[in-house]
């Protein structure tokens, strides 16, 4: 079996290198050799999604479902959800939650009642989204009443349930409505400036450091004097902003310091552009239709696909990809160059 394991490892390495057609052939060969069909199908699923071939990915999902045993916890098993009480569990990252809650209005058009269970930090934001009857969480803030539901789903099953294609993705437009009071506070926090206002996020979660750009690498962008830069970075990396020599166009605000996702979203809504790595801020910008330059690692997540600089999930995003693993210098140079053109276009529009 060791040779088969090597075949499967080789297929996954080809996928990691984004040699998509070769990886699919290798996964098929590994499956034919008798190795784990679900693991091979998962690799083919990612390859299909990276290629934008969603229908092929759903066929892999169908195969995994057919091979699996019935779930005793009543997770969705392919049944019709019309008239059902459905609880949708958000068990992935915050960006995933923002991206895929767009499916809730579609689900609510079928189901009689939709409950969304999400992380405590996301509860306030989820309550701003359409189609949700109840928002609950876990831990200390879990509901004390007994939740009544017929079937439960993981949030990221919804594209599969609706058999989404690139042509049928639900729009992110208008499904998030931020509280007026929070928007007003954000607007007052951002003083009017003659320069375009650009939010900066250079570090993703610590669980995947390959998504993050070292702060030193983006200093060349921050050295520009034709933009007003705002620190949107969260977590332990936020204070790196303070290592720079103070300048009038390098801005920060207490409202952005661990204040929560809704205030962050309200602040992003006031900006002209966001420059971000693959993390929550990019999803919020896309949802709010704020232009965003998204800096991606070479083996970027399947949702960003390959070979394109735009995103069908978020039309306001422009993608900048590492040409090879670890090469953030090229990405930063490309972003800096794109800023030049974007600034000129913005100036012409204002004029």
Secondary structure as UniProt FT lines:
FT   HELIX           2..16
FT   TURN            17..18
FT   HELIX           20..32
FT   TURN            33..34
FT   HELIX           37..50
FT   TURN            51..52
FT   HELIX           54..67
FT   TURN            72..73
FT   TURN            82..83
FT   STRAND          85..89
FT   HELIX           94..100
FT   HELIX           101..103
FT   HELIX           104..108
FT   TURN            109..110
FT   STRAND          113..117
FT   HELIX           120..122
FT   HELIX           123..126
FT   TURN            127..128
FT   TURN            130..131
FT   STRAND          134..136
FT   HELIX           139..141
FT   STRAND          151..154
FT   HELIX           155..157
FT   HELIX           158..161
FT   TURN            162..163
FT   TURN            166..168
FT   TURN            173..174
FT   HELIX           180..189
FT   STRAND          196..201
FT   HELIX           206..211
FT   HELIX           215..218
FT   HELIX           219..222
FT   STRAND          227..231
FT   HELIX           235..243
FT   TURN            248..249
FT   STRAND          250..251
FT   HELIX           254..256
FT   HELIX           261..268
FT   TURN            269..270
FT   STRAND          273..277
FT   HELIX           280..287
FT   TURN            288..289
FT   STRAND          292..296
FT   TURN            298..299
FT   HELIX           302..304
FT   TURN            315..316
FT   STRAND          317..321
FT   TURN            325..326
FT   HELIX           328..350
//
